[in-house]
Amino acid sequence: MSDQSLPILFVEDDPHVLLGCQQALLLEDLPVVGCGSAEEALQKIEQGLQPGIVITDVRLPGMDGLSLQQRLYQQDRQLPVVVITGHGDVAMAVQAMKDGAYDFVEKPFSPERLVDVARRALQQRMLTLEVESLRRQLDGRQTLEQRIIGRSGRIRELRELIMNVADTAANVLILGETGTGKELVASCLHDFSRRHSHNYVAINCGGLPENLFESEIFGHEANAFTGAGKRRIGKIEHAHKGTLFLDEVETMPINLQIKLLRVLQEHKLERLGSNQAVDVDCRLIAATKEDLDQLSQQGRFRADFYYRLNVVTLEIPPLRERREDIPLLFDCFLQQAALRFDREPLEVDRKTQSQLMAHDWPGNVRELRNVAERYALGLPVFKTSGGDSVTTSLAESVEAYEKSLIVEALRRHGGNMTQASQALGTPKTTLFDKVKKYGLQQG
């Protein structure tokens, strides 16, 4: 993020001083918005101005600079405020620092001193905003584009399908290889639906012993069997009005498929050891890496259960089929890992970039995240000899890398072909042909 992304809000009642300071900042390519009073500054913020930092004189007509600082901190405690003090106002500057000001500048000051303080404060602001953004990502408070990351055509289509069906009652079957992000898609379907305020309950069907599965799914009454000392609410009942996610559904025993199918049809269940029906209303999402249609034809999965699940199908492409998303995903995982491990984010060198694009990624996105975490820790991420699973041809790797560079250049320049071609050092006509060849969107 550039320090030019957000403007400096400069508050000074002397128009000549204000003009001189604005010019000094603008000459250093630092955007600045000037105000003659604290009240005017607050009004601009109320009207939508988002300052990167605020620089304010302490002595102002009406509300003074220290009061303005307090008002600003009521809205955003992390906003850097720099105060300007006159001769003899050092005590006020000290008070401002105690109250959380970033720094102070004493009059008279040189343009260089002003620019240096402003630039450092802006850099701190950018770092704070980046950390907050990463924490929001880690907390899951994100848009769909921030959660399902990628600009490839298939990922764009997947996000569109998710938004189309998220707020419906339709059952969804998610298809994808191990590590592609099936549970992430399932949680997005829940979070972007009207059921998001109720429980999202995930069950790994392959991780539960068969003798415990029925009790976990349907619940049981006290003394329903040996060891059942008290009533237990099952997963389905816990997901009432919310979402039930069945991962690795292909591993569910046939006899339990029959019982679960009955619950889905009747919207009622009976806990083990009870004859009383309990009403349940939950949206069912299932995920599998297998072809359930083929399994049903082989008698290894109930066909009627398959059809009940397969109202809507969402297919997640493996990472090797959307290589243009690898740089963006890797960068995101690297930033998250740096934050989690309290490390400085590293730049990705060209050798590693080439290895990322050439690797076949049998573990998909999960493997990529693991590689990013090792890279953040400064550990080797790829084997240097023997055993590295690079199965793509040289031509495929070169094309995938070229495509990723074009996608990233277009992203950085907002889809502007002229700027992107200049950044890539290639003629605009050549870039246009490449964009057309790879079926890329300019934005």
Secondary structure as GFF3:
##gff-version 3
##sequence-region A 1 443
A	DSSP	beta_strand	8	11	.	.	.	ID=ss1
A	DSSP	alpha_helix	15	27	.	.	.	ID=ss2
A	DSSP	beta_strand	32	35	.	.	.	ID=ss3
A	DSSP	alpha_helix	38	46	.	.	.	ID=ss4
A	DSSP	beta_strand	53	57	.	.	.	ID=ss5
A	DSSP	alpha_helix	65	75	.	.	.	ID=ss6
A	DSSP	beta_strand	81	85	.	.	.	ID=ss7
A	DSSP	alpha_helix	90	98	.	.	.	ID=ss8
A	DSSP	beta_strand	103	106	.	.	.	ID=ss9
A	DSSP	alpha_helix	111	139	.	.	.	ID=ss10
A	DSSP	alpha_helix	144	147	.	.	.	ID=ss11
A	DSSP	alpha_helix	153	165	.	.	.	ID=ss12
A	DSSP	beta_strand	172	175	.	.	.	ID=ss13
A	DSSP	alpha_helix	182	191	.	.	.	ID=ss14
A	DSSP	beta_strand	200	204	.	.	.	ID=ss15
A	DSSP	three_ten_helix	205	207	.	.	.	ID=ss16
A	DSSP	alpha_helix	210	218	.	.	.	ID=ss17
A	DSSP	beta_strand	219	220	.	.	.	ID=ss18
A	DSSP	beta_strand	232	233	.	.	.	ID=ss19
A	DSSP	alpha_helix	235	238	.	.	.	ID=ss20
A	DSSP	beta_strand	243	247	.	.	.	ID=ss21
A	DSSP	three_ten_helix	249	251	.	.	.	ID=ss22
A	DSSP	alpha_helix	254	266	.	.	.	ID=ss23
A	DSSP	beta_strand	268	269	.	.	.	ID=ss24
A	DSSP	beta_strand	278	279	.	.	.	ID=ss25
A	DSSP	beta_strand	283	288	.	.	.	ID=ss26
A	DSSP	alpha_helix	292	297	.	.	.	ID=ss27
A	DSSP	alpha_helix	303	309	.	.	.	ID=ss28
A	DSSP	beta_strand	312	315	.	.	.	ID=ss29
A	DSSP	three_ten_helix	319	321	.	.	.	ID=ss30
A	DSSP	three_ten_helix	323	325	.	.	.	ID=ss31
A	DSSP	alpha_helix	326	340	.	.	.	ID=ss32
A	DSSP	alpha_helix	350	358	.	.	.	ID=ss33
A	DSSP	alpha_helix	364	376	.	.	.	ID=ss34
A	DSSP	alpha_helix	394	412	.	.	.	ID=ss35
A	DSSP	alpha_helix	417	424	.	.	.	ID=ss36
A	DSSP	alpha_helix	428	438	.	.	.	ID=ss37
###
